[in-house]
Amino acid sequence: MRTNLTDPAALTTVRNLGILAHVDAGKTTVTERILYATGTTHKRGEVHDGTTVTDFDPQERDRGITIFAAAVSCAWDGHRVNLIDTPGHVDFADEVERSLRVLDGAIAVFDAVAGVEPQSESVWRQADRHGVPRIAFVNKLDRAGADLDRAVESIRDRLHPAPLVVQLPIGAEDDFRGVVDLVRMRSLVWARGEGTGGDGTAMVAPVPETLREEAVRRRRALEEAVAELHPAALEEFCDRRTLSAETLAAALRDLTRSGEGVVVLCGSAYRNRGIEPLLDAVVAYLPSPLDVPAVRGVHQDAEQTRDADPEAPFAGLVFKVNAGTTGRLTYVRVYSGTIEKGETVWDPGTGRTERVARILRVMADRHAGLDRAVAGDIVAFAGVKGARAGSTLCDPGAPLLLEPPAVAEPVVSVAVEARRGTDTGRLATALARLAEEDPSLVVRTDSETGQTVLSGMGELHLEVAVEKIRRDGGPEVTVGRPRVSYRETVVGAVRGFVYRHVKQDGGAGQFAHVVLDVEPLDGEVGATGFEFRSVVIGGRVPQEYVRAVEAGCRDALAEGPLAGHPVTGVRVTLTDGSTHVKDSSDTAFRTAGRLGLRAALRACATALLEPVADATVTVPEDAVGGVLGDLAARRGRIGGSESHGGVVAVSATVPLAELFGYATRLRSRTQGRGTFTIRPAGYAPAPASTTAPAPAR
């Protein structure tokens, strides 16, 4: 299919979507089957064989998980589908965040046995924050213990959308062979075949007599659920006591795009069953670039919007950088305008102009050259040297700065050094390339020890980063034990703390007098954040000096009194102060704020906070006792457990420092049958006996 995408009407045939799910729910297999069903590939790749298109990195193939978001493009029913396969492991949630920032829709994949798993919930919340419409695909219906209704109920209970189930399975577990389409009231049956099934082409037939009564009941339930949420559907339902297929499909599209409902389909990607109707649902229900709000940005502090119009000034957002040894590629979502190869773009974040040497259509690790990219495209630029993930690229004559995706704060650190002293420079280059590709990796030098410290989102995240250095031809690296990022906070209040900053050393002096109240934020130990207030009356401290005091207080938060860790969970109130007619200045009051808060923190009762994580440990029933005891020994607080199919999922909140090496321990206790996932859950007070190492700086 070829369409003239410089025509705004052609944008209605574009879908930019991602595949979201918990690790091992089948995201990559769904992507692989979509590529096969659309004729983009001619052989089905398998995760366990290391032959999939999107998991092309050697580490992904070795580990059997998606680590890096990969973009592909295909065509279905006259539409172009730009697809991003995202990671499912919590350590790589920042990669999901950057992808969601540039997507118009998503397919959320759920395991028909496990239902909503911890990372399924996390990525769903990420999509909520970005307002990305979703459809749900309940995968692995061919597995023992698969239950569509139970999976849908978990979606309802844990994610809280209105699940709108549009299919009824034909057959169960190993006998699963097709679905009843409840919108058009027909059946779709796939050939059984060997291995992964037939070629994915469904045979269309009437609803089987054995399922007709159940299909009618479920169609009625779907109509009622839609009528409750959609005014036009409600009007037709009241008039006719039923909904036509056209009205139902239109209402499902509106509810999906508004986020009021989520269409639920089912199948088995591994056996190539359910992919065609899933693609039909993508085209029918998920939005095109014209259906989403115009992108918002700022220029000279004034907010502007840009429509998805090929004739508008060019604006795009960089969401991924591949700074590999073979050349630098900058992945861009084009929001407006048209860009041709060889043209110059402007990066308002750095103030630099960049030349787009080539424009590439991305197919994972393969690329095809393009003459131009237009609004709605997801492409890669070659030749752009300075842009980072989150950078805006725009028309130099129409500057616009788009909001970048949020970057999570690293929680785990390791000390890294080159095994040979002569390789120090090579290591620095390799680390810089890592940080350029992944903003959630932070490289810094400890000013006291001289160690190079690499920080990231988890143990696996750092392990993958270090292995990437070695595989990309970097030096051999020695890695120290991971360290977590501790915080300090106040547990008691100090009222009316007086600090005077007076400096006279010839020439103009400095004078600032502040009175501060310092107390826990929200009255709760373990809260994070900082709040500054001023209740000074009578102009004793002018407003410009109040801002300087706040800036000084923020400076002081970088180093706490216990062990030099950053301070959080604090509210500071400026209650009084005074100035000098000649010697007061912004600098003086900023210094007073910094030194005054440091002194006040030393006078406060303070406590150490440690990062904690919500862990879900899935083990066979006969191993639960040992796992519970081990979690308790790691200072874990058990939250509950769920049992299904002979497997128990235990949820607990555990200090992150206690989870290092837990994967090996769990495998040993469960003979390799146990798995666990974690997600950061903030900070909690550390035991009084904890001695945290000095922070790396």
Secondary structure, DSSP 4 states (H G I P E B T S, - for coil): ----TTSGGGGGGEEEEEEEESTTSSHHHHHHHHHHHTTS-SS---TTTT--SS--SHHHHHHTS--S-EEEEEEETTEEEEEEEPP-SGGGHHHHHHHHTT-SEEEEEEETTTBS-HHHHHHHHHHHHHT--EEEEEE-TTSTT--HHHHHHHHHHHH-SEEEE-EEEES-GGG--EEEETTTTEEEEE---STT-SSSPEEEEPPPHHHHHHHHHHHHHHHHHHHHH-HHHHHHHHHHSS--HHHHHHHHHHHHHHTSEEEEEE-BTTTTBSHHHHHHHHHHHSPPGGGSPPEEEEETTEEEEE-S-TTSPPEEEEEEEEEETTEEEEEEEEEESEEETT-EEEETTTTEEEE--EEEEEETTEEEEESEEETT-EEEEES--S--TT-EEE-TTS--EEPPPP-PPP-EEEEEEESSGGGHHHHHHHHHHHHHH-TT-EEEE-TTT--EEEEESSHHHHHHHHHHHHHTT---EEEPPPEE--EEEESS-EEEEEEEEEE-SSSS-EEEEEEEEEEEGGG-TT---EEEEE---TTSS-HHHHHHHHHHHHHHTTS-TTTSPPB-SEEEEEEEEE--TTT--HHHHHHHHHHHHHHHHHHS-EEEEEEEEEEEEEEEGGGHHHHHHHHHHTT-EEEEEEEETTEEEEEEEEEGGGGTTHHHHHHHHTTT--EEEEEEEEEEEPPTT--PPPPP-
